């Protein structure tokens, strides 16, 4: 991963963004007083849909036969 100083980044921001977007390489921007910043190219490829991603992870252990709390605990049920 390439590392550049913040002052160099400010001077060459357009060329740096173009080079990051055209390649798969990230750039680390360092400064004396701050934590470094990592610039990575955007990946628009989606590996799969989030729908159904938890399929097969749950299991049924019984029927729901009563509420989790008594009805006097729920303020909605008071009316």
Backbone torsions as a table, in degrees:
resi	resn	phi	psi	omega
1	UNK	NA	131.0	-179.1
2	UNK	-78.0	141.2	178.9
3	UNK	-121.4	130.4	178.0
4	UNK	-128.5	159.1	177.9
5	UNK	-82.1	153.6	-178.2
6	UNK	-60.9	-38.0	179.5
7	UNK	-63.9	-38.6	176.2
8	UNK	-67.5	-35.7	178.9
9	UNK	-64.4	-43.7	-179.9
10	UNK	-61.8	-36.6	-178.5
11	UNK	-74.4	-34.0	-172.2
12	UNK	-120.6	34.3	-172.7
13	UNK	-60.1	-40.7	-178.3
14	UNK	-65.1	-47.2	-179.0
15	UNK	-68.1	-33.8	179.0
16	UNK	-68.1	-43.7	179.1
17	UNK	-64.6	-39.5	177.3
18	UNK	-63.9	-40.7	-179.3
19	UNK	-69.7	-35.7	178.2
20	UNK	-69.8	-41.1	-178.2
21	UNK	-71.0	-26.3	-179.6
22	UNK	-88.5	-11.4	179.5
23	UNK	-122.6	176.2	177.3
24	UNK	-100.1	12.2	-176.1
25	UNK	-95.3	142.5	177.1
26	UNK	-93.8	159.1	177.8
27	UNK	-125.9	135.8	178.1
28	UNK	-102.9	124.7	180.0
29	UNK	-104.0	119.5	-175.8
30	UNK	-109.9	149.7	176.2
31	UNK	-140.0	154.2	-177.8
32	UNK	-64.1	-39.2	-170.8
33	UNK	-99.7	-13.9	-173.1
34	UNK	-120.4	164.2	173.6
35	UNK	-69.8	151.6	-178.8
36	UNK	-69.4	157.1	178.3
37	UNK	-115.9	138.1	179.9
38	UNK	-109.9	126.1	176.7
39	UNK	-107.5	122.0	-179.9
40	UNK	-121.8	151.3	177.6
41	UNK	-71.0	147.4	179.5
42	UNK	-75.4	134.1	177.7
43	UNK	-111.2	116.1	-178.2
44	UNK	-91.9	-2.2	-179.7
45	UNK	-76.7	129.2	179.4
46	UNK	-105.7	124.6	-176.1
47	UNK	-75.4	-24.4	179.9
48	UNK	-176.4	169.0	179.9
49	UNK	-82.9	149.6	176.7
50	UNK	-76.4	-16.3	177.8
51	UNK	-70.2	125.3	179.4
52	UNK	82.5	10.1	-177.1
53	UNK	-70.2	-18.8	179.7
54	UNK	-101.7	9.7	-178.9
55	UNK	-58.9	131.5	178.0
56	UNK	88.7	-1.1	-178.4
57	UNK	-95.2	-16.2	-179.1
58	UNK	-101.8	165.2	175.0
59	UNK	-147.5	149.0	-179.9
60	UNK	-90.8	126.0	-178.9
61	UNK	-113.9	1.0	178.0
62	UNK	162.8	175.9	179.2
63	UNK	-91.1	151.5	174.0
64	UNK	-84.7	112.9	-176.7
65	UNK	-111.9	-12.1	178.9
66	UNK	-155.1	159.6	178.1
67	UNK	-67.3	159.9	179.8
68	UNK	-68.0	-31.5	178.7
69	UNK	-125.5	161.1	176.2
70	UNK	-69.3	159.2	-175.4
71	UNK	-68.1	-22.1	179.5
72	UNK	-74.9	-14.4	178.1
73	UNK	-77.9	-31.7	-175.9
74	UNK	-84.3	118.8	179.4
75	UNK	-68.3	-27.0	-179.5
76	UNK	-66.3	-33.2	-175.7
77	UNK	-83.7	-2.6	-177.7
78	UNK	-72.7	-24.6	-176.5
79	UNK	-80.8	NA	NA
